[in-house]
Amino acid sequence: MRRTVQFQNPGQQQAGPTERGEQPRAPQPEPLRTEFAFELPRGYVDDSGAVHRSGVMRLATARDELVPLRDDRVRENSAYLSVVLIARVVTRIGTVEDIHPGVIEDLFASDLAFLQDFYRRINAEGHTRAAVTCPSCQEEFAVDLAGGRLGES
């Protein structure tokens, strides 16, 4: 499911004519991102032993959050909710495109924790950037949590 929606910032004013009477170009609205690339810290190891690290997660819909609540596995063990939910919104890990709860179950715990945090960031906060402060020089900057491996800057 790919969706791109054009929107205009409600506070954005349409500019009037210039001194020469020309109509200025209206600012182009930004497309709504519905898919976000990520890089797993460890990676998914498939049946042949290949390691898959890069992947794509899409924004969750209300249905994505409601359907797992009817799943018997979730009813028996509420901790399983995140496995079913993550399996619904991850569209690809490496060359693996058939993402189902069994694939998510086979991830390393650190990769599942990464995907849970990534899910929260893109669905609740709308981006994958985090503000950080350098412990040495105290300079503030943003890092993109979607890419790169652990320890890279």
Residue pairs with C-beta under 8 A, 6 or more apart in sequence:
1 34
1 58
2 34
2 35
2 58
3 32
3 34
4 31
4 32
4 34
5 31
5 32
6 29
6 31
6 32
7 29
7 30
7 32
8 27
8 29
9 29
12 27
14 26
15 24
15 26
16 24
17 23
17 24
18 24
33 59
34 58
34 59
35 56
35 57
35 58
35 59
35 91
36 56
36 57
36 58
36 59
36 118
36 122
36 128
36 146
37 54
37 55
37 56
37 146
37 147
38 54
38 55
38 56
38 57
38 114
38 115
38 118
38 128
38 146
38 147
39 53
39 54
39 55
39 146
39 147
39 148
39 149
40 52
40 53
40 54
40 55
40 93
40 107
40 111
40 114
40 115
41 108
41 110
41 111
41 114
41 149
41 150
42 53
42 108
42 110
42 111
43 51
43 52
43 53
43 94
43 108
43 111
44 51
44 52
44 53
44 93
44 94
44 96
44 103
44 106
44 107
44 111
45 51
45 52
45 106
46 52
46 94
46 96
50 94
50 95
51 94
52 93
52 94
52 95
52 96
53 93
53 94
53 149
54 93
54 94
55 90
55 91
55 92
55 93
55 94
56 90
56 91
56 92
57 89
57 90
57 91
57 115
57 118
57 119
57 122
58 89
58 91
59 89
59 122
59 123
60 85
60 88
60 89
60 119
60 123
64 85
64 88
64 89
65 85
67 88
68 74
68 81
68 84
68 85
68 88
69 81
71 80
71 84
73 80
73 84
73 101
74 80
74 81
74 84
80 101
82 112
82 116
83 101
83 104
83 105
83 112
84 101
85 119
86 104
86 112
86 115
86 116
86 119
87 99
87 100
87 101
87 103
87 104
89 119
90 99
90 104
90 115
91 97
91 99
92 99
93 99
93 103
96 103
104 112
104 115
107 115
117 145
118 128
118 145
118 146
121 127
121 128
121 130
121 145
122 128
128 144
128 145
128 146
129 142
129 143
129 144
129 145
130 142
130 143
130 145
131 140
131 141
131 142
132 140
132 141
132 142
132 143
133 139
133 140
134 140
134 141
143 153
